[in-house]
Amino acid sequence: TVWVLFVDDDRRVYVGMAIGPGDDLGPLEYDGLAHIIGDVDPPGVVIAITRDDGEPLAADWRLWEEMRGRLAASRCELIDVIIVGRHSWWAAVAGRPVA
């Protein structure tokens, strides 16, 4: 599952939404997600993907790059894409496991 977490100016989550599996996202879904984020117009978003092993896939890197490009002209900062596993998590900003 992919979670989009909308954060305020203090980077506190104030609302989130879940969308289908991250492996199935493509250009249309990226565009739709960017449109939703633009309509909400939050100061920032974090995208979290749940996966048992906590390891990123190529699709997660693609999501990071695609959304960075789509949000570059907006006021919304893409803070991070994180993969949350049972015993660890990974962050795109760090580019490595963090726990």
C-alpha positions in Angstrom: 0.0 0.0 0.0 1.1 3.5 -0.7 0.4 6.2 1.8 0.5 9.9 1.0 1.0 11.9 4.2 0.2 15.6 4.0 2.3 17.7 6.4 1.9 21.2 7.8 4.6 23.9 8.0 6.0 22.2 11.1 6.2 18.9 9.2 3.4 17.3 11.3 1.1 15.0 9.5 -2.4 16.4 9.4 -4.1 14.0 6.9 -3.2 11.0 4.9 -4.6 8.9 2.1 -3.9 5.3 1.0 -3.7 4.3 -2.7 -3.2 0.9 -4.3 0.1 -1.1 -4.5 3.1 0.9 -5.5 4.3 -1.6 -8.0 1.4 -0.7 -10.3 2.0 3.0 -10.5 2.8 4.5 -13.8 2.6 7.9 -15.6 -1.2 8.3 -15.3 -1.1 7.5 -11.5 1.9 9.9 -11.0 -0.1 12.7 -12.8 -3.2 11.9 -10.8 -1.3 11.9 -7.5 0.4 15.2 -8.4 -3.0 16.7 -9.2 -4.4 15.6 -5.9 -1.4 17.0 -4.0 -1.7 20.2 -5.9 -5.4 20.5 -5.1 -4.7 20.0 -1.4 -1.7 22.4 -1.6 0.1 21.2 1.5 3.5 22.6 2.5 4.9 19.1 2.1 4.2 15.4 1.6 5.8 12.2 2.6 5.1 9.1 0.6 5.3 5.8 2.6 5.1 2.4 1.1 4.5 -0.7 3.3 6.5 -3.8 2.4 7.4 -6.7 4.7 11.2 -6.6 4.1 11.5 -2.8 4.2 13.6 -2.9 1.0 13.1 -0.5 -1.9 12.3 -1.7 -5.4 13.1 0.1 -8.7 9.5 1.2 -8.8 10.1 3.1 -5.5 13.0 5.0 -6.9 10.9 5.8 -10.0 8.1 7.1 -7.8 10.6 9.3 -6.0 12.0 10.7 -9.2 8.7 11.1 -11.0 7.0 12.9 -8.1 10.0 15.2 -7.5 9.7 16.3 -11.1 6.0 16.7 -11.0 6.0 18.7 -7.7 9.1 20.8 -8.6 7.0 23.8 -9.7 4.6 23.7 -6.8 5.0 25.1 -3.3 4.7 21.5 -1.9 8.0 19.9 -0.9 8.3 16.1 -1.5 10.1 15.5 1.8 10.8 11.8 1.3 9.6 8.4 0.0 10.0 5.8 2.7 9.6 2.1 2.7 8.3 0.7 6.0 8.9 -3.0 6.8 8.3 -5.2 9.7 11.7 -4.7 11.3 13.3 -1.9 9.3 12.6 1.1 7.1 14.4 2.8 4.2 14.3 6.4 3.1 15.0 7.8 -0.4 16.6 10.9 0.9 19.2 8.9 2.8 19.4 6.3 0.0 20.0 3.5 2.5 18.4 1.6 5.3 17.9 3.7 8.4 16.8 1.2 11.0 
